[in-house]
Amino acid sequence: MNFAQAIIQWQQQYGRQDLPWQLQRTPYRVWLSEVMLQQTQVATVIPYFVRFTERFSTVAELAAAQLDDLLTLWSGLGYYARCRHLQRAAQMVVSEFNGEFPATATALQRLPGVGRSTAAAILSLAFGHSAAILDGNVRRILCRYFAISGAVNHAATQQQLWQLAEDLLPPQQGDIYTQGVMDLGALICRRHTPLCSRCPLQSHCLAHTTDTVAAYPQAATRKERPQRHCYLLLIEQNQHYLLLQRPPSGIWGGLWSPPEWSPDLKQITAVEIWCQQKLGLNCTLQRQLPPITHDFTHFRLHLEPLLLQLKGGDLHHVKSTIKENGATLWYKCAPDSTAASPAVALPTPIKRLFAALANPPNSATGES
């Protein structure tokens, strides 16, 4: 039994058959799931996928949605550029392909957020074509099976892996094979604690037969991660906090978060002057909160939250005085998440920060 036949047989017997996007398989649902699954685990994606498809059951509905609504549903899933690409791709499908997903790799790769591997997965799973994919699961299987040396992010290694993926592709049952190779990587040939005794490829896997499974794939070479620092300004009045909508591009693009301030870190008392000059707000610095560290793909962000009290003026009046470009709003922070308002897309660290502010450690016990 060859490589592909072993995976197809294993998939039919042990692979996942009841994922939400498998139960009602359409090009729209397959595309949506594949975009969500980029750099994200299946268990994390499932509730987001269900919420998205309940709200937007067709590509036309998704194309017509407000981006703010999409980002709110996406909030917490990370890599927010995917969400912006999602809507632009949906709009392209509606305007250029009459609402029908194209069934060629060239046309699919014209859609924002759809690369070579994602296009191949859509072709295989939605249209039944034989098309080679190379996601993290497949790379791991191939590196171990063939004992491929070289960091996985090196161009030569990538070229070798793509060639193997193409060579191993079966002429029929491409959809079963594609789902099978992804499932085998996720469930059996796992990054940590692989279950080699249950793998249908073990007898010919070079890493297994030489007892070097842990050595593959070789880690990608990484540069030292840059560090970025800034203050996060929590301007508060009556449990409402000022939020600014971030620019559409860049980190947390289109999401809502408190104003940021990046001065010399020794000049913390200058924040009141900055608020007056840049935001048109009279604020009093109350205290500094515990720092927050958040990792992005290419850098680490250090946030120093500062709690400031707004002096005078009601919320409606103050909103009209903001000098920063872009939309603003006042977010109500309440112990009961259902009482928080309005429902907007918040970055995960900001969401956790507001939850901590609304539910301080002593609030549950009544301690003072």
Short mmCIF file of the C-alpha atoms (twelve columns), coordinates in Angstrom:
data_MODEL
# 
_entry.id   MODEL 
# 
loop_
_atom_site.group_PDB 
_atom_site.id 
_atom_site.type_symbol 
_atom_site.label_atom_id 
_atom_site.label_alt_id 
_atom_site.label_comp_id 
_atom_site.label_asym_id 
_atom_site.label_seq_id 
_atom_site.Cartn_x 
_atom_site.Cartn_y 
_atom_site.Cartn_z 
_atom_site.pdbx_PDB_model_num 
ATOM 1   C CA . MET A 1   0.000   0.000  0.000   1 
ATOM 2   C CA . ASN A 2   1.477   3.354  -1.033  1 
ATOM 3   C CA . PHE A 3   1.556   6.635  0.904   1 
ATOM 4   C CA . ALA A 4   -1.714  8.079  -0.437  1 
ATOM 5   C CA . GLN A 5   -3.656  4.802  -0.217  1 
ATOM 6   C CA . ALA A 6   -2.614  4.336  3.407   1 
ATOM 7   C CA . ILE A 7   -3.837  7.836  4.307   1 
ATOM 8   C CA . ILE A 8   -7.128  7.441  2.415   1 
ATOM 9   C CA . GLN A 9   -7.841  4.132  4.149   1 
ATOM 10  C CA . TRP A 10  -6.956  5.604  7.550   1 
ATOM 11  C CA . GLN A 11  -9.134  8.668  6.925   1 
ATOM 12  C CA . GLN A 12  -12.170 6.595  6.005   1 
ATOM 13  C CA . GLN A 13  -11.844 4.608  9.214   1 
ATOM 14  C CA . TYR A 14  -10.444 7.070  11.772  1 
ATOM 15  C CA . GLY A 15  -10.497 10.579 10.337  1 
ATOM 16  C CA . ARG A 16  -12.811 13.405 11.358  1 
ATOM 17  C CA . GLN A 17  -16.158 13.211 9.611   1 
ATOM 18  C CA . ASP A 18  -18.403 15.536 11.617  1 
ATOM 19  C CA . LEU A 19  -16.750 18.933 11.617  1 
ATOM 20  C CA . PRO A 20  -19.316 21.716 11.006  1 
ATOM 21  C CA . TRP A 21  -17.984 22.561 7.537   1 
ATOM 22  C CA . GLN A 22  -18.104 18.852 6.577   1 
ATOM 23  C CA . LEU A 23  -21.768 18.348 7.462   1 
ATOM 24  C CA . GLN A 24  -23.015 20.790 4.837   1 
ATOM 25  C CA . ARG A 25  -20.122 21.059 2.425   1 
ATOM 26  C CA . THR A 26  -20.342 24.000 0.049   1 
ATOM 27  C CA . PRO A 27  -17.549 26.085 -1.508  1 
ATOM 28  C CA . TYR A 28  -18.546 29.019 0.713   1 
ATOM 29  C CA . ARG A 29  -18.375 27.015 3.926   1 
ATOM 30  C CA . VAL A 30  -15.136 25.263 2.933   1 
ATOM 31  C CA . TRP A 31  -13.501 28.588 2.028   1 
ATOM 32  C CA . LEU A 32  -14.646 30.205 5.278   1 
ATOM 33  C CA . SER A 33  -13.322 27.298 7.358   1 
ATOM 34  C CA . GLU A 34  -9.981  27.205 5.537   1 
ATOM 35  C CA . VAL A 35  -9.371  30.914 6.112   1 
ATOM 36  C CA . MET A 36  -10.272 30.571 9.786   1 
ATOM 37  C CA . LEU A 37  -8.011  27.535 10.141  1 
ATOM 38  C CA . GLN A 38  -4.930  29.405 8.934   1 
ATOM 39  C CA . GLN A 39  -2.551  29.311 11.932  1 
ATOM 40  C CA . THR A 40  -5.470  28.366 14.213  1 
ATOM 41  C CA . GLN A 41  -6.511  25.018 15.702  1 
ATOM 42  C CA . VAL A 42  -9.781  23.286 14.798  1 
ATOM 43  C CA . ALA A 43  -11.162 23.372 18.356  1 
ATOM 44  C CA . THR A 44  -10.708 27.141 18.470  1 
ATOM 45  C CA . VAL A 45  -12.277 27.698 15.053  1 
ATOM 46  C CA . ILE A 46  -15.464 25.652 15.494  1 
ATOM 47  C CA . PRO A 47  -17.505 28.118 17.627  1 
ATOM 48  C CA . TYR A 48  -16.432 31.046 15.438  1 
ATOM 49  C CA . PHE A 49  -17.391 29.179 12.282  1 
ATOM 50  C CA . VAL A 50  -20.803 28.316 13.718  1 
ATOM 51  C CA . ARG A 51  -21.474 31.929 14.730  1 
ATOM 52  C CA . PHE A 52  -20.360 33.265 11.346  1 
ATOM 53  C CA . THR A 53  -22.491 30.866 9.317   1 
ATOM 54  C CA . GLU A 54  -25.536 31.446 11.525  1 
ATOM 55  C CA . ARG A 55  -25.203 35.191 10.946  1 
ATOM 56  C CA . PHE A 56  -24.021 35.091 7.321   1 
ATOM 57  C CA . SER A 57  -25.276 31.958 5.609   1 
ATOM 58  C CA . THR A 58  -24.168 32.984 2.102   1 
ATOM 59  C CA . VAL A 59  -21.198 34.720 0.540   1 
ATOM 60  C CA . ALA A 60  -23.505 37.551 -0.562  1 
ATOM 61  C CA . GLU A 61  -24.572 38.217 3.038   1 
ATOM 62  C CA . LEU A 62  -20.946 38.247 4.141   1 
ATOM 63  C CA . ALA A 63  -20.002 40.621 1.324   1 
ATOM 64  C CA . ALA A 64  -22.743 43.069 2.336   1 
ATOM 65  C CA . ALA A 65  -22.004 43.003 6.080   1 
ATOM 66  C CA . GLN A 66  -20.557 45.891 8.051   1 
ATOM 67  C CA . LEU A 67  -16.867 45.290 8.700   1 
ATOM 68  C CA . ASP A 68  -17.382 46.282 12.331  1 
ATOM 69  C CA . ASP A 69  -19.918 43.453 12.702  1 
ATOM 70  C CA . LEU A 70  -17.475 40.974 11.170  1 
ATOM 71  C CA . LEU A 71  -14.633 42.094 13.411  1 
ATOM 72  C CA . THR A 72  -16.878 41.821 16.471  1 
ATOM 73  C CA . LEU A 73  -17.704 38.204 15.582  1 
ATOM 74  C CA . TRP A 74  -14.031 37.549 14.824  1 
ATOM 75  C CA . SER A 75  -12.771 39.136 18.047  1 
ATOM 76  C CA . GLY A 76  -10.521 36.690 19.898  1 
ATOM 77  C CA . LEU A 77  -9.652  34.558 16.873  1 
ATOM 78  C CA . GLY A 78  -6.552  36.625 16.131  1 
ATOM 79  C CA . TYR A 79  -4.714  37.492 12.912  1 
ATOM 80  C CA . TYR A 80  -7.359  40.107 12.119  1 
ATOM 81  C CA . ALA A 81  -6.102  40.748 8.599   1 
ATOM 82  C CA . ARG A 82  -7.789  37.448 7.753   1 
ATOM 83  C CA . CYS A 83  -11.179 38.956 8.601   1 
ATOM 84  C CA . ARG A 84  -10.607 42.018 6.435   1 
ATOM 85  C CA . HIS A 85  -9.391  39.788 3.588   1 
ATOM 86  C CA . LEU A 86  -12.449 37.602 4.122   1 
ATOM 87  C CA . GLN A 87  -14.872 40.377 3.297   1 
ATOM 88  C CA . ARG A 88  -12.857 41.697 0.356   1 
ATOM 89  C CA . ALA A 89  -12.741 38.166 -1.067  1 
ATOM 90  C CA . ALA A 90  -16.497 37.747 -0.558  1 
ATOM 91  C CA . GLN A 91  -17.142 41.029 -2.362  1 
ATOM 92  C CA . MET A 92  -14.911 39.887 -5.240  1 
ATOM 93  C CA . VAL A 93  -16.789 36.574 -5.516  1 
ATOM 94  C CA . VAL A 94  -20.066 38.480 -5.730  1 
ATOM 95  C CA . SER A 95  -18.900 41.179 -8.147  1 
ATOM 96  C CA . GLU A 96  -16.543 39.219 -10.408 1 
ATOM 97  C CA . PHE A 97  -17.805 35.636 -10.213 1 
ATOM 98  C CA . ASN A 98  -21.575 36.186 -9.896  1 
ATOM 99  C CA . GLY A 99  -21.611 34.871 -6.348  1 
ATOM 100 C CA . GLU A 100 -20.083 31.494 -7.265  1 
ATOM 101 C CA . PHE A 101 -16.634 30.462 -6.094  1 
ATOM 102 C CA . PRO A 102 -14.281 29.763 -9.002  1 
ATOM 103 C CA . ALA A 103 -13.021 26.205 -9.397  1 
ATOM 104 C CA . THR A 104 -9.480  26.894 -10.593 1 
ATOM 105 C CA . ALA A 105 -6.344  27.509 -8.548  1 
ATOM 106 C CA . THR A 106 -5.473  30.633 -10.530 1 
ATOM 107 C CA . ALA A 107 -8.830  32.270 -9.931  1 
ATOM 108 C CA . LEU A 108 -8.996  31.260 -6.268  1 
ATOM 109 C CA . GLN A 109 -5.560  32.703 -5.584  1 
ATOM 110 C CA . ARG A 110 -6.785  36.074 -6.845  1 
ATOM 111 C CA . LEU A 111 -9.009  36.248 -3.755  1 
ATOM 112 C CA . PRO A 112 -7.442  38.165 -0.833  1 
ATOM 113 C CA . GLY A 113 -6.175  35.804 1.861   1 
ATOM 114 C CA . VAL A 114 -6.120  32.733 -0.402  1 
ATOM 115 C CA . GLY A 115 -2.658  31.382 -1.134  1 
ATOM 116 C CA . ARG A 116 -1.486  28.276 -2.913  1 
ATOM 117 C CA . SER A 117 -2.235  25.799 -0.136  1 
ATOM 118 C CA . THR A 118 -5.607  27.311 0.816   1 
ATOM 119 C CA . ALA A 119 -6.686  27.342 -2.833  1 
ATOM 120 C CA . ALA A 120 -5.730  23.666 -3.144  1 
ATOM 121 C CA . ALA A 121 -7.701  22.775 -0.010  1 
ATOM 122 C CA . ILE A 122 -10.789 24.506 -1.418  1 
ATOM 123 C CA . LEU A 123 -10.396 22.731 -4.758  1 
ATOM 124 C CA . SER A 124 -10.037 19.361 -3.017  1 
ATOM 125 C CA . LEU A 125 -12.675 19.648 -0.305  1 
ATOM 126 C CA . ALA A 126 -15.294 21.728 -2.124  1 
ATOM 127 C CA . PHE A 127 -14.902 20.543 -5.721  1 
ATOM 128 C CA . GLY A 128 -13.334 17.078 -5.347  1 
ATOM 129 C CA . HIS A 129 -10.234 17.958 -7.392  1 
ATOM 130 C CA . SER A 130 -6.786  16.535 -6.736  1 
ATOM 131 C CA . ALA A 131 -4.645  19.458 -5.589  1 
ATOM 132 C CA . ALA A 132 -1.599  19.402 -3.326  1 
ATOM 133 C CA . ILE A 133 -1.693  21.277 -0.031  1 
ATOM 134 C CA . LEU A 134 1.189   22.141 2.279   1 
ATOM 135 C CA . ASP A 135 -0.062  23.343 5.643   1 
ATOM 136 C CA . GLY A 136 1.748   22.818 8.936   1 
ATOM 137 C CA . ASN A 137 0.348   19.318 9.391   1 
ATOM 138 C CA . VAL A 138 1.466   18.177 5.948   1 
ATOM 139 C CA . ARG A 139 4.932   19.703 6.347   1 
ATOM 140 C CA . ARG A 140 5.392   17.832 9.617   1 
ATOM 141 C CA . ILE A 141 4.357   14.482 8.108   1 
ATOM 142 C CA . LEU A 142 6.595   14.875 5.068   1 
ATOM 143 C CA . CYS A 143 9.604   16.026 7.074   1 
ATOM 144 C CA . ARG A 144 9.334   13.000 9.349   1 
ATOM 145 C CA . TYR A 145 8.430   10.439 6.696   1 
ATOM 146 C CA . PHE A 146 11.347  11.421 4.449   1 
ATOM 147 C CA . ALA A 147 13.663  12.664 7.257   1 
ATOM 148 C CA . ILE A 148 14.044  16.016 5.534   1 
ATOM 149 C CA . SER A 149 16.764  18.195 6.973   1 
ATOM 150 C CA . GLY A 150 16.789  21.952 6.681   1 
ATOM 151 C CA . ALA A 151 14.692  24.561 8.444   1 
ATOM 152 C CA . VAL A 152 11.097  24.501 7.207   1 
ATOM 153 C CA . ASN A 153 11.123  28.211 6.404   1 
ATOM 154 C CA . HIS A 154 14.095  27.933 4.043   1 
ATOM 155 C CA . ALA A 155 13.231  28.305 0.368   1 
ATOM 156 C CA . ALA A 156 15.041  25.092 -0.635  1 
ATOM 157 C CA . THR A 157 13.156  23.076 1.989   1 
ATOM 158 C CA . GLN A 158 9.834   24.593 0.936   1 
ATOM 159 C CA . GLN A 159 10.532  23.738 -2.706  1 
ATOM 160 C CA . GLN A 160 11.398  20.154 -1.781  1 
ATOM 161 C CA . LEU A 161 8.243   19.765 0.299   1 
ATOM 162 C CA . TRP A 162 6.004   21.167 -2.431  1 
ATOM 163 C CA . GLN A 163 7.519   18.759 -4.950  1 
ATOM 164 C CA . LEU A 164 6.868   15.820 -2.633  1 
ATOM 165 C CA . ALA A 165 3.309   17.000 -1.979  1 
ATOM 166 C CA . GLU A 166 2.680   17.100 -5.723  1 
ATOM 167 C CA . ASP A 167 4.333   13.717 -6.357  1 
ATOM 168 C CA . LEU A 168 2.352   11.934 -3.630  1 
ATOM 169 C CA . LEU A 169 -1.024  13.301 -4.712  1 
ATOM 170 C CA . PRO A 170 -3.420  10.518 -5.801  1 
ATOM 171 C CA . PRO A 171 -5.312  10.921 -9.113  1 
ATOM 172 C CA . GLN A 172 -8.638  10.019 -7.470  1 
ATOM 173 C CA . GLN A 173 -10.241 10.580 -4.068  1 
ATOM 174 C CA . GLY A 174 -8.348  13.840 -3.705  1 
ATOM 175 C CA . ASP A 175 -10.856 15.198 -1.196  1 
ATOM 176 C CA . ILE A 176 -10.496 12.182 1.110   1 
ATOM 177 C CA . TYR A 177 -6.715  12.271 0.824   1 
ATOM 178 C CA . THR A 178 -6.532  16.001 1.565   1 
ATOM 179 C CA . GLN A 179 -8.722  15.735 4.649   1 
ATOM 180 C CA . GLY A 180 -6.823  12.617 5.673   1 
ATOM 181 C CA . VAL A 181 -3.342  14.120 5.509   1 
ATOM 182 C CA . MET A 182 -4.537  17.121 7.550   1 
ATOM 183 C CA . ASP A 183 -6.250  14.895 10.124  1 
ATOM 184 C CA . LEU A 184 -3.289  12.540 10.380  1 
ATOM 185 C CA . GLY A 185 -1.014  15.476 11.173  1 
ATOM 186 C CA . ALA A 186 -3.433  16.966 13.684  1 
ATOM 187 C CA . LEU A 187 -4.436  13.745 15.479  1 
ATOM 188 C CA . ILE A 188 -1.521  11.312 15.095  1 
ATOM 189 C CA . CYS A 189 1.669   12.933 13.749  1 
ATOM 190 C CA . ARG A 190 1.399   15.668 16.342  1 
ATOM 191 C CA . ARG A 191 4.075   18.255 16.999  1 
ATOM 192 C CA . HIS A 192 4.489   17.008 20.564  1 
ATOM 193 C CA . THR A 193 3.852   13.418 21.743  1 
ATOM 194 C CA . PRO A 194 3.137   11.910 18.290  1 
ATOM 195 C CA . LEU A 195 1.201   8.632  18.363  1 
ATOM 196 C CA . CYS A 196 3.506   6.673  16.072  1 
ATOM 197 C CA . SER A 197 2.082   3.292  17.095  1 
ATOM 198 C CA . ARG A 198 -1.263  4.297  15.561  1 
ATOM 199 C CA . CYS A 199 0.149   5.810  12.361  1 
ATOM 200 C CA . PRO A 200 -0.529  3.981  9.064   1 
ATOM 201 C CA . LEU A 201 2.803   5.266  7.708   1 
ATOM 202 C CA . GLN A 202 5.048   4.079  10.535  1 
ATOM 203 C CA . SER A 203 6.646   1.113  8.758   1 
ATOM 204 C CA . HIS A 204 8.169   3.338  6.066   1 
ATOM 205 C CA . CYS A 205 8.638   6.544  8.055   1 
ATOM 206 C CA . LEU A 206 12.370  7.261  8.213   1 
ATOM 207 C CA . ALA A 207 12.119  9.315  11.382  1 
ATOM 208 C CA . HIS A 208 10.202  6.516  13.141  1 
ATOM 209 C CA . THR A 209 12.436  3.696  11.960  1 
ATOM 210 C CA . THR A 210 15.562  5.608  13.014  1 
ATOM 211 C CA . ASP A 211 14.023  6.789  16.317  1 
ATOM 212 C CA . THR A 212 14.526  10.465 15.399  1 
ATOM 213 C CA . VAL A 213 10.928  11.672 15.276  1 
ATOM 214 C CA . ALA A 214 11.624  14.501 17.722  1 
ATOM 215 C CA . ALA A 215 14.285  15.899 15.370  1 
ATOM 216 C CA . TYR A 216 11.781  16.676 12.608  1 
ATOM 217 C CA . PRO A 217 10.743  19.050 11.292  1 
ATOM 218 C CA . GLN A 218 13.754  21.207 11.971  1 
ATOM 219 C CA . ALA A 219 12.767  24.451 13.636  1 
ATOM 220 C CA . ALA A 220 12.430  27.522 11.507  1 
ATOM 221 C CA . THR A 221 15.242  29.993 11.935  1 
ATOM 222 C CA . ARG A 222 14.006  33.092 13.742  1 
ATOM 223 C CA . LYS A 223 15.411  36.523 14.259  1 
ATOM 224 C CA . GLU A 224 15.326  38.025 17.701  1 
ATOM 225 C CA . ARG A 225 11.820  39.348 18.254  1 
ATOM 226 C CA . PRO A 226 11.691  43.170 18.477  1 
ATOM 227 C CA . GLN A 227 10.186  44.697 21.630  1 
ATOM 228 C CA . ARG A 228 7.721   47.590 21.478  1 
ATOM 229 C CA . HIS A 229 6.507   49.659 24.431  1 
ATOM 230 C CA . CYS A 230 3.685   52.132 24.915  1 
ATOM 231 C CA . TYR A 231 1.193   53.360 27.495  1 
ATOM 232 C CA . LEU A 232 -2.463  52.396 27.229  1 
ATOM 233 C CA . LEU A 233 -4.699  55.252 28.395  1 
ATOM 234 C CA . LEU A 234 -7.818  54.114 30.230  1 
ATOM 235 C CA . ILE A 235 -9.774  57.380 30.332  1 
ATOM 236 C CA . GLU A 236 -12.793 56.715 32.543  1 
ATOM 237 C CA . GLN A 237 -15.992 58.395 33.624  1 
ATOM 238 C CA . ASN A 238 -18.856 56.542 35.324  1 
ATOM 239 C CA . GLN A 239 -17.488 53.127 34.273  1 
ATOM 240 C CA . HIS A 240 -17.278 54.243 30.647  1 
ATOM 241 C CA . TYR A 241 -13.898 54.113 28.895  1 
ATOM 242 C CA . LEU A 242 -12.848 55.983 25.788  1 
ATOM 243 C CA . LEU A 243 -12.154 53.771 22.759  1 
ATOM 244 C CA . LEU A 244 -10.720 54.751 19.386  1 
ATOM 245 C CA . GLN A 245 -11.172 52.682 16.254  1 
ATOM 246 C CA . ARG A 246 -7.783  51.661 14.953  1 
ATOM 247 C CA . PRO A 247 -6.729  52.280 11.323  1 
ATOM 248 C CA . PRO A 248 -7.832  49.570 8.882   1 
ATOM 249 C CA . SER A 249 -4.266  48.334 8.363   1 
ATOM 250 C CA . GLY A 250 -1.625  47.405 10.906  1 
ATOM 251 C CA . ILE A 251 -2.028  45.518 14.166  1 
ATOM 252 C CA . TRP A 252 -5.615  45.098 15.350  1 
ATOM 253 C CA . GLY A 253 -6.751  46.879 12.184  1 
ATOM 254 C CA . GLY A 254 -10.348 48.122 12.468  1 
ATOM 255 C CA . LEU A 255 -10.702 47.039 16.102  1 
ATOM 256 C CA . TRP A 256 -11.456 49.301 19.059  1 
ATOM 257 C CA . SER A 257 -8.972  50.006 21.839  1 
ATOM 258 C CA . PRO A 258 -8.022  52.795 24.274  1 
ATOM 259 C CA . PRO A 259 -5.699  55.567 23.101  1 
ATOM 260 C CA . GLU A 260 -1.991  54.748 23.105  1 
ATOM 261 C CA . TRP A 261 0.841   57.049 24.155  1 
ATOM 262 C CA . SER A 262 4.524   56.454 23.448  1 
ATOM 263 C CA . PRO A 263 6.651   59.064 25.226  1 
ATOM 264 C CA . ASP A 264 9.911   58.765 27.106  1 
ATOM 265 C CA . LEU A 265 8.875   56.229 29.750  1 
ATOM 266 C CA . LYS A 266 10.313  58.504 32.476  1 
ATOM 267 C CA . GLN A 267 7.789   61.249 31.719  1 
ATOM 268 C CA . ILE A 268 4.637   59.523 32.885  1 
ATOM 269 C CA . THR A 269 3.220   62.693 34.456  1 
ATOM 270 C CA . ALA A 270 3.141   64.328 31.012  1 
ATOM 271 C CA . VAL A 271 0.168   62.164 30.063  1 
ATOM 272 C CA . GLU A 272 -2.320  64.771 31.328  1 
ATOM 273 C CA . ILE A 273 -0.808  67.385 29.032  1 
ATOM 274 C CA . TRP A 274 -0.863  64.945 26.115  1 
ATOM 275 C CA . CYS A 275 -4.574  64.193 26.679  1 
ATOM 276 C CA . GLN A 276 -5.346  67.896 26.645  1 
ATOM 277 C CA . GLN A 277 -3.311  68.639 23.532  1 
ATOM 278 C CA . LYS A 278 -4.105  65.541 21.454  1 
ATOM 279 C CA . LEU A 279 -7.572  64.548 22.638  1 
ATOM 280 C CA . GLY A 280 -8.983  67.821 23.958  1 
ATOM 281 C CA . LEU A 281 -9.731  66.112 27.281  1 
ATOM 282 C CA . ASN A 282 -8.996  67.267 30.815  1 
ATOM 283 C CA . CYS A 283 -7.889  64.166 32.709  1 
ATOM 284 C CA . THR A 284 -6.317  63.361 36.049  1 
ATOM 285 C CA . LEU A 285 -3.871  60.474 36.311  1 
ATOM 286 C CA . GLN A 286 -5.119  58.048 38.970  1 
ATOM 287 C CA . ARG A 287 -2.703  55.133 38.981  1 
ATOM 288 C CA . GLN A 288 -0.697  52.732 36.887  1 
ATOM 289 C CA . LEU A 289 -2.079  49.204 36.426  1 
ATOM 290 C CA . PRO A 290 -0.091  45.964 36.006  1 
ATOM 291 C CA . PRO A 291 1.646   45.745 32.620  1 
ATOM 292 C CA . ILE A 292 0.396   43.596 29.765  1 
ATOM 293 C CA . THR A 293 2.592   41.652 27.347  1 
ATOM 294 C CA . HIS A 294 1.157   40.402 24.075  1 
ATOM 295 C CA . ASP A 295 3.036   38.445 21.413  1 
ATOM 296 C CA . PHE A 296 2.522   39.037 17.726  1 
ATOM 297 C CA . THR A 297 4.154   37.009 14.974  1 
ATOM 298 C CA . HIS A 298 6.996   39.453 14.427  1 
ATOM 299 C CA . PHE A 299 7.280   41.407 17.675  1 
ATOM 300 C CA . ARG A 300 6.346   41.535 21.353  1 
ATOM 301 C CA . LEU A 301 4.165   44.389 22.581  1 
ATOM 302 C CA . HIS A 302 4.460   45.718 26.135  1 
ATOM 303 C CA . LEU A 303 1.498   47.814 27.294  1 
ATOM 304 C CA . GLU A 304 1.553   49.911 30.463  1 
ATOM 305 C CA . PRO A 305 -2.085  50.716 31.342  1 
ATOM 306 C CA . LEU A 306 -2.684  54.088 32.984  1 
ATOM 307 C CA . LEU A 307 -6.017  54.809 34.646  1 
ATOM 308 C CA . LEU A 308 -7.146  58.403 34.157  1 
ATOM 309 C CA . GLN A 309 -10.252 60.151 35.433  1 
ATOM 310 C CA . LEU A 310 -12.088 62.512 33.097  1 
ATOM 311 C CA . LYS A 311 -12.626 65.929 34.663  1 
ATOM 312 C CA . GLY A 312 -15.961 67.576 33.918  1 
ATOM 313 C CA . GLY A 313 -18.235 67.301 30.910  1 
ATOM 314 C CA . ASP A 314 -20.721 64.601 30.060  1 
ATOM 315 C CA . LEU A 315 -19.934 61.709 27.774  1 
ATOM 316 C CA . HIS A 316 -21.912 63.023 24.823  1 
ATOM 317 C CA . HIS A 317 -20.174 66.392 24.925  1 
ATOM 318 C CA . VAL A 318 -16.711 64.938 25.365  1 
ATOM 319 C CA . LYS A 319 -17.132 62.613 22.405  1 
ATOM 320 C CA . SER A 320 -17.518 65.625 20.115  1 
ATOM 321 C CA . THR A 321 -14.262 67.172 21.369  1 
ATOM 322 C CA . ILE A 322 -11.922 64.329 20.403  1 
ATOM 323 C CA . LYS A 323 -9.252  65.669 18.081  1 
ATOM 324 C CA . GLU A 324 -7.954  62.294 16.912  1 
ATOM 325 C CA . ASN A 325 -9.043  61.265 13.434  1 
ATOM 326 C CA . GLY A 326 -11.346 58.263 13.217  1 
ATOM 327 C CA . ALA A 327 -14.359 56.993 15.110  1 
ATOM 328 C CA . THR A 328 -14.632 57.149 18.897  1 
ATOM 329 C CA . LEU A 329 -17.019 55.744 21.465  1 
ATOM 330 C CA . TRP A 330 -17.453 55.278 25.196  1 
ATOM 331 C CA . TYR A 331 -17.457 51.668 26.291  1 
ATOM 332 C CA . LYS A 332 -19.387 50.712 29.411  1 
ATOM 333 C CA . CYS A 333 -17.399 48.333 31.595  1 
ATOM 334 C CA . ALA A 334 -19.716 46.218 33.762  1 
ATOM 335 C CA . PRO A 335 -19.262 43.056 35.907  1 
ATOM 336 C CA . ASP A 336 -21.940 41.329 33.859  1 
ATOM 337 C CA . SER A 337 -20.574 41.003 30.321  1 
ATOM 338 C CA . THR A 338 -24.107 41.237 28.922  1 
ATOM 339 C CA . ALA A 339 -24.419 44.700 30.465  1 
ATOM 340 C CA . ALA A 340 -21.267 45.976 28.750  1 
ATOM 341 C CA . SER A 341 -21.997 48.242 25.830  1 
ATOM 342 C CA . PRO A 342 -21.781 48.623 22.986  1 
ATOM 343 C CA . ALA A 343 -20.863 45.289 21.378  1 
ATOM 344 C CA . VAL A 344 -17.670 46.103 19.496  1 
ATOM 345 C CA . ALA A 345 -14.594 44.237 18.327  1 
ATOM 346 C CA . LEU A 346 -11.950 44.407 21.038  1 
ATOM 347 C CA . PRO A 347 -8.438  42.908 20.854  1 
ATOM 348 C CA . THR A 348 -8.084  39.972 23.211  1 
ATOM 349 C CA . PRO A 349 -5.715  41.744 25.676  1 
ATOM 350 C CA . ILE A 350 -8.100  44.719 25.878  1 
ATOM 351 C CA . LYS A 351 -11.063 42.436 26.426  1 
ATOM 352 C CA . ARG A 352 -9.235  40.734 29.302  1 
ATOM 353 C CA . LEU A 353 -8.221  44.085 30.760  1 
ATOM 354 C CA . PHE A 354 -11.810 45.337 30.821  1 
ATOM 355 C CA . ALA A 355 -12.948 42.052 32.372  1 
ATOM 356 C CA . ALA A 356 -10.366 42.534 35.137  1 
ATOM 357 C CA . LEU A 357 -11.493 46.133 35.695  1 
ATOM 358 C CA . ALA A 358 -15.128 45.086 35.934  1 
ATOM 359 C CA . ASN A 359 -14.354 42.133 38.210  1 
ATOM 360 C CA . PRO A 360 -11.516 43.122 40.569  1 
ATOM 361 C CA . PRO A 361 -10.055 40.265 42.658  1 
ATOM 362 C CA . ASN A 362 -11.814 41.314 45.856  1 
ATOM 363 C CA . SER A 363 -15.231 41.888 44.276  1 
ATOM 364 C CA . ALA A 364 -16.304 38.246 44.390  1 
ATOM 365 C CA . THR A 365 -15.563 37.808 48.092  1 
ATOM 366 C CA . GLY A 366 -16.769 41.191 49.276  1 
ATOM 367 C CA . GLU A 367 -13.382 41.981 50.806  1 
ATOM 368 C CA . SER A 368 -12.328 45.577 51.083  1 
# 
